[in-house]
């Protein structure tokens, strides 16, 4: 069975101080209703009719005689965009939409776990999925579902990221940099040119190959070498990342020219590699999970387990 690395970002869930409801009761009442629905019932609250919760359930692990974890996944259903397959023995292709029913569509799945050990400040651990539902969709779902089910929750909720380190602190402490990943829309290249000729040249050269709207790039080193004496020297990339952070400090909004900008590094020679989102200015936890067969989807049960482990390692 193959595996894949998934990113998880931590948030804190808060309610208005005047609402008269604790965050734990709010979550408990909503998920109690969700859990009472049949597994084949799609609970859709999106105005676009493309996002829907499903396979929601409680994790039966108690804390002080109460349910501690709420977990599930948010499906973002795409109308169309079916993939195709290639058969190597005959060098033939086929489009999978030919075999799907009219009401079947492609979906993206975003997993989450909510830890209510602190009932007044629950922690949301949400899978980072750029092509699927994000934290805004999660917030919208809870708010609309609470109102639609007549639970008396006629208020908005707050879901705020838990930042931890700042970008500048992280990159200044970094002793090794395993990779830098970026996604840039080419039309923003001229904005970058003003601050970094090296980066602008890299973008321009990449654009000249295919005239693409987006430039994706990963600059990285092979860290599978366990002998530290032969591990790659990453000083040049570290300095380049520090320069980008410095540019953004002196010119707030510089990072807005990027669609994605993530660095992976460690703060000590034998420390754990950390993933840092420079745009969001926060760390993300990386977990390894098993995939379902040959699909791109993962085994949810093992993913939930790994997320709970990550929560306990970071928050106790």
C-alpha positions in Angstrom: 0.0 0.0 0.0 1.5 3.4 -1.0 1.5 6.4 1.2 1.5 10.2 0.8 2.5 13.2 2.9 -0.4 15.4 3.9 -0.3 18.9 5.5 -2.5 19.8 8.5 -3.0 23.4 9.8 -4.2 24.2 13.3 -7.0 26.7 14.2 -8.9 27.8 17.3 -12.7 27.9 17.3 -14.3 30.7 19.3 -17.9 31.9 19.7 -19.2 35.5 20.4 -19.0 36.1 24.1 -22.7 37.3 24.1 -24.1 34.1 22.4 -24.7 32.3 25.7 -23.5 29.0 24.3 -20.2 27.2 25.0 -18.1 26.1 21.9 -18.3 22.5 23.1 -22.2 22.6 23.2 -22.3 24.3 19.8 -20.1 21.6 18.2 -21.8 18.7 20.1 -25.3 19.8 19.0 -24.3 20.2 15.4 -22.4 17.0 15.1 -25.2 15.1 17.0 -27.6 16.1 14.2 -25.1 15.3 11.5 -24.3 11.9 13.0 -28.0 11.0 13.0 -28.2 11.3 9.2 -27.8 8.2 7.0 -24.4 7.6 5.5 -25.8 8.1 2.0 -27.4 11.4 2.9 -25.5 14.4 1.5 -25.7 17.4 3.8 -25.3 20.3 1.4 -25.5 23.9 2.7 -23.4 25.6 -0.1 -25.2 28.1 -2.2 -23.1 26.8 -5.1 -24.3 23.3 -4.4 -20.8 22.0 -4.8 -19.6 21.5 -1.2 -21.1 18.9 1.1 -20.3 17.2 4.3 -20.5 13.5 4.5 -19.2 10.5 6.4 -19.2 12.6 9.6 -18.9 10.7 12.8 -17.8 10.9 16.4 -14.5 9.5 17.5 -15.4 7.5 20.6 -12.5 8.6 22.8 -13.7 10.2 26.0 -12.2 12.8 28.2 -13.7 13.5 31.6 -16.8 11.6 30.6 -17.3 13.6 27.5 -16.6 13.2 23.8 -13.2 14.7 23.1 -12.8 14.5 19.3 -15.2 15.3 16.5 -13.9 14.2 13.1 -15.0 14.0 9.6 -14.4 15.3 6.1 -15.7 18.0 3.8 -16.3 17.0 0.2 -15.9 19.6 -2.5 -17.7 18.2 -5.5 -16.5 19.3 -8.9 -18.9 19.4 -11.9 -16.9 17.8 -14.6 -13.1 17.7 -14.8 -13.0 13.9 -15.0 -9.6 12.3 -15.3 -8.6 9.7 -17.9 -6.6 6.5 -17.9 -3.8 5.2 -20.1 -3.4 1.5 -20.8 0.3 0.7 -21.3 -0.2 -2.7 -22.9 -2.2 -1.2 -25.8 -1.1 2.4 -25.6 -4.8 3.4 -25.5 -6.6 6.1 -23.4 -10.1 6.4 -22.2 -12.1 9.2 -20.5 -13.6 8.1 -17.2 -16.7 10.3 -17.6 -18.0 7.8 -20.1 -18.5 5.3 -17.3 -20.0 7.7 -14.7 -23.7 8.2 -14.1 -25.1 11.6 -14.9 -25.3 12.6 -11.2 -21.7 11.4 -10.5 -18.9 14.0 -10.3 -15.3 14.2 -9.2 -14.7 15.2 -5.6 -11.9 16.5 -3.4 -11.9 15.4 0.3 -10.7 17.6 3.2 -10.3 15.9 6.5 -10.5 17.5 9.9 -10.3 16.7 13.6 -11.6 19.0 16.4 -10.1 18.5 19.8 -12.4 19.7 22.6 -10.1 18.9 25.6 -10.4 22.7 26.3 -14.2 23.1 25.9 -13.9 26.9 25.7 -11.2 27.0 23.1 -11.4 23.9 20.9 -8.6 23.2 18.4 -9.4 22.5 14.8 -6.8 20.5 12.8 -7.7 20.9 9.1 -6.1 19.2 6.1 -4.5 21.7 3.8 -6.1 21.0 0.4 -5.6 23.7 -2.2 -8.0 22.1 -4.7 -10.6 21.2 -2.1 -12.6 22.9 0.7 -10.7 25.3 2.9 -11.3 26.8 6.3 -13.7 29.3 5.0 -15.9 26.5 3.6 -15.7 24.7 6.9 -16.8 27.9 8.8 -19.6 28.5 6.4 -20.9 24.9 6.7 -21.1 25.0 10.5 -22.8 28.4 10.5 -25.4 27.5 7.8 -26.0 24.1 9.2 -26.6 25.4 12.7 -29.2 27.9 11.3 -30.9 25.4 8.9 -31.4 22.8 11.6 -33.2 25.3 13.9 -30.6 24.7 16.7 -30.9 28.3 17.8 -27.4 29.2 16.6 -28.2 32.5 14.8 -24.6 33.9 15.1 -21.3 33.7 13.3 -18.3 31.8 14.6 -14.6 32.7 14.7 -12.0 30.2 13.4 -8.6 31.8 13.8 -5.2 30.2 12.8 -2.7 29.3 15.6 0.4 30.9 14.4 3.2 29.8 16.7 6.5 31.1 15.2 6.7 34.0 12.8 8.3 33.6 9.4 11.3 35.7 10.2 12.0 33.9 13.5 11.8 30.5 11.7 14.1 31.3 8.8 16.7 33.0 11.0 16.9 29.9 13.2 17.0 27.5 10.3 20.3 25.6 9.9 19.2 23.4 7.0 16.6 24.0 4.2 15.3 20.9 2.5 13.1 22.7 0.0 11.3 25.8 -1.2 8.0 25.5 -3.1 6.3 28.3 -4.9 3.4 28.9 -7.2 3.4 32.2 -9.1 0.8 33.7 -11.5 2.9 35.0 -14.4 1.1 38.3 -14.6 2.6 39.2 -11.2 6.1 38.8 -12.5 6.6 42.5 -13.1 5.7 43.2 -9.5 8.5 40.8 -8.4 11.0 42.2 -10.8 11.2 45.4 -8.7 12.5 43.5 -5.7 14.4 40.5 -7.0 16.0 40.3 -10.4 17.1 36.7 -9.7 13.6 35.5 -9.0 12.2 37.5 -11.9 14.8 35.9 -14.2 13.8 32.4 -13.0 10.1 33.2 -13.6 10.8 34.6 -17.1 12.9 31.7 -18.2 10.2 29.2 -17.0 7.5 31.2 -18.8 9.5 31.1 -22.0 9.2 27.3 -22.1 5.5 27.0 -22.4 3.9 30.5 -22.0 1.9 29.1 -19.0 -0.3 31.2 -16.8 1.2 29.7 -13.6 4.7 28.8 -12.7 5.2 26.0 -10.2 8.6 25.3 -8.8 10.3 23.2 -6.1 13.9 23.8 -5.2 15.1 21.1 -2.9 17.8 18.7 -1.7 18.0 15.0 -1.2 17.7 14.5 2.5 17.5 10.7 2.3 21.2 10.5 3.0 21.5 9.6 6.6 25.2 10.2 7.0 25.3 13.8 8.2 28.9 14.2 6.8 27.6 13.8 3.3 24.3 15.7 3.6 23.9 18.6 1.2 25.0 22.1 2.1 21.9 24.3 1.9 23.4 27.7 3.0 22.7 29.3 -0.4 19.0 28.4 -0.4 18.7 29.5 3.3 20.1 32.9 2.4 17.7 33.1 -0.6 14.7 32.4 1.6 15.9 34.9 4.2 16.2 37.5 1.5 12.6 36.9 0.4 11.4 37.3 4.0 13.4 40.4 4.4 11.9 41.9 1.2 8.4 41.2 2.5 9.2 42.8 5.9 10.4 46.0 4.2 7.6 45.8 1.6 4.5 44.4 3.2 2.3 42.7 0.7 5.2 41.3 -1.4 4.2 37.8 -0.7 0.7 38.5 -2.1 2.4 38.1 -5.6 2.6 34.4 -4.8 -0.2 31.8 -4.9 1.9 29.5 -2.7 5.2 29.9 -0.9 6.4 27.2 1.5 9.8 26.4 3.0 10.8 23.1 4.7 13.7 23.2 7.1 15.1 22.4 10.5 16.3 24.6 13.4 18.9 22.1 14.7 21.1 19.6 13.0 19.2 16.6 14.4 15.8 18.4 14.6 12.5 17.5 12.8 11.9 19.1 9.4 9.2 21.8 9.7 7.0 23.1 7.0 6.4 26.8 7.1 3.8 28.7 5.0 5.5 32.1 4.3 2.3 33.6 3.0 0.1 32.6 5.9 3.0 33.2 8.3 2.5 29.9 10.1 3.8 26.4 10.5 1.9 23.3 9.2 2.2 19.8 10.5 3.1 17.0 8.0 1.8 13.5 8.5 2.3 10.3 6.4 -1.0 8.5 5.6 -1.9 5.4 3.5 -3.6 5.9 0.1 -6.7 3.9 -0.9 -5.5 1.5 -3.6 -4.3 3.4 -6.7 -6.5 6.4 -6.1 -5.3 9.8 -4.9 -7.6 9.5 -1.8 -6.3 8.4 1.6 -7.5 6.0 4.2 -9.5 8.3 6.5 -9.3 6.1 9.6 -5.5 6.2 9.6 -5.5 9.9 8.7 -7.7 10.8 11.7 -5.3 8.8 13.9 -2.3 10.7 12.7 -4.0 14.0 13.1 -4.9 13.3 16.7 -1.3 12.3 17.4 -0.2 15.6 15.9 -2.6 17.5 18.1 -1.4 15.9 21.2 2.3 16.5 20.3 1.6 20.2 19.7 -1.0 20.9 22.4 -1.0 18.1 24.9 
